[in-house]
Amino acid sequence: MATLNIKALSAGISLFALFMVGTISAKANTHEGGKKENEVKAKTEKVVLAPQWYEFTDNLNDGDASNPLNYTLTPNAGQNPPSCPTGEDQVCAVHAQPDQDNPDIPDLSSGSIVETRMKAE
């Protein structure tokens, strides 16, 4: 009978140990999963770049002020606006956030333009 109680006690301790190992393992996996989720979320967030000045140079000779390829980053890494002749006929320059893929051109989407300067033709 004593042997039976020792075997039962031994089996109970083994089951308890197995249960504890499973619980600890599950908790560790849950913690790692949350960490990976946060890493993925951080990688997908866009980095907002500081607005820079871009002069409308009409590089494509199409007069399209809505095409970012028609703009050139102003000297001093876009920190200074170009001098624009007084007028309201056409776009002279924009102060806008850089394009995420090519910071040499402006992001002309809604909300990215801080200021637009016009000039006489």
C-alpha positions in Angstrom: 0.0 0.0 0.0 2.9 2.3 0.8 4.3 1.6 -2.6 1.0 2.5 -4.2 0.9 5.9 -2.3 4.5 6.7 -3.4 3.7 5.9 -7.0 0.6 8.1 -6.9 2.5 10.9 -5.2 5.3 10.6 -7.8 2.8 10.7 -10.6 1.1 13.7 -9.1 4.4 15.6 -8.8 5.3 14.7 -12.4 1.9 16.0 -13.6 2.3 19.2 -11.6 5.8 19.7 -13.0 4.6 19.1 -16.5 1.7 21.5 -16.0 4.1 24.2 -14.7 6.5 23.8 -17.6 3.6 24.1 -20.1 2.3 27.2 -18.3 5.7 28.9 -18.3 6.2 28.0 -21.9 2.8 29.4 -23.0 3.5 32.6 -21.1 6.9 33.0 -22.7 5.4 32.5 -26.2 2.7 35.0 -25.5 5.2 37.6 -24.5 7.4 37.0 -27.6 4.3 37.3 -29.8 3.4 40.7 -28.4 7.0 41.8 -28.9 7.0 40.7 -32.6 3.7 42.5 -33.1 5.1 45.7 -31.7 8.2 45.4 -33.9 6.0 45.0 -37.0 3.9 48.0 -36.1 7.0 50.1 -35.6 8.4 49.2 -39.0 5.2 50.1 -40.8 4.8 53.6 -39.4 5.8 56.3 -41.8 8.6 58.6 -40.9 7.5 62.2 -41.3 10.3 64.3 -42.8 10.7 68.0 -42.1 9.2 70.2 -44.9 11.7 71.6 -47.4 11.6 74.2 -50.2 11.2 73.0 -53.8 11.3 75.4 -56.8 9.0 74.8 -59.7 11.4 74.3 -62.6 9.1 72.6 -65.1 11.7 69.9 -65.8 9.3 68.0 -68.0 8.3 71.1 -70.0 4.6 70.4 -69.6 3.8 73.2 -67.2 2.2 70.7 -64.8 2.6 72.1 -61.2 0.9 69.0 -59.8 3.8 66.7 -61.0 6.5 66.5 -58.3 9.1 65.7 -61.1 8.8 69.3 -62.2 10.3 70.5 -58.9 13.9 70.9 -57.8 15.2 71.0 -54.2 16.4 74.5 -53.5 20.1 75.1 -52.4 21.1 74.5 -48.8 19.2 71.2 -48.8 15.8 72.9 -49.2 16.2 75.1 -46.2 15.8 78.5 -48.0 13.0 79.5 -50.4 13.9 80.8 -53.8 13.4 84.4 -54.7 10.1 84.6 -56.6 9.1 87.5 -58.7 5.9 89.2 -57.4 2.8 87.9 -59.1 0.0 85.3 -58.9 0.3 83.7 -62.4 2.1 80.5 -61.7 3.6 78.4 -59.0 7.2 79.5 -58.1 7.9 77.2 -55.1 6.3 74.9 -52.5 7.3 74.3 -48.9 6.4 70.6 -48.5 7.4 67.4 -47.0 9.8 65.3 -49.1 8.5 62.3 -51.0 9.0 59.1 -48.8 10.7 57.3 -51.7 12.7 60.2 -53.2 13.4 63.2 -50.9 14.7 65.2 -53.9 11.1 65.8 -54.9 8.1 67.1 -52.9 5.2 65.1 -51.7 2.4 67.0 -53.2 -0.4 65.0 -51.6 -3.0 66.7 -49.5 -1.7 67.8 -46.1 2.0 67.6 -47.1 2.2 71.2 -48.5 2.9 73.9 -45.9 3.1 76.9 -48.2 2.9 77.7 -51.9 4.6 80.8 -53.4 3.4 82.2 -56.7 5.2 84.4 -59.3 4.4 86.4 -62.4 4.8 84.7 -65.7 
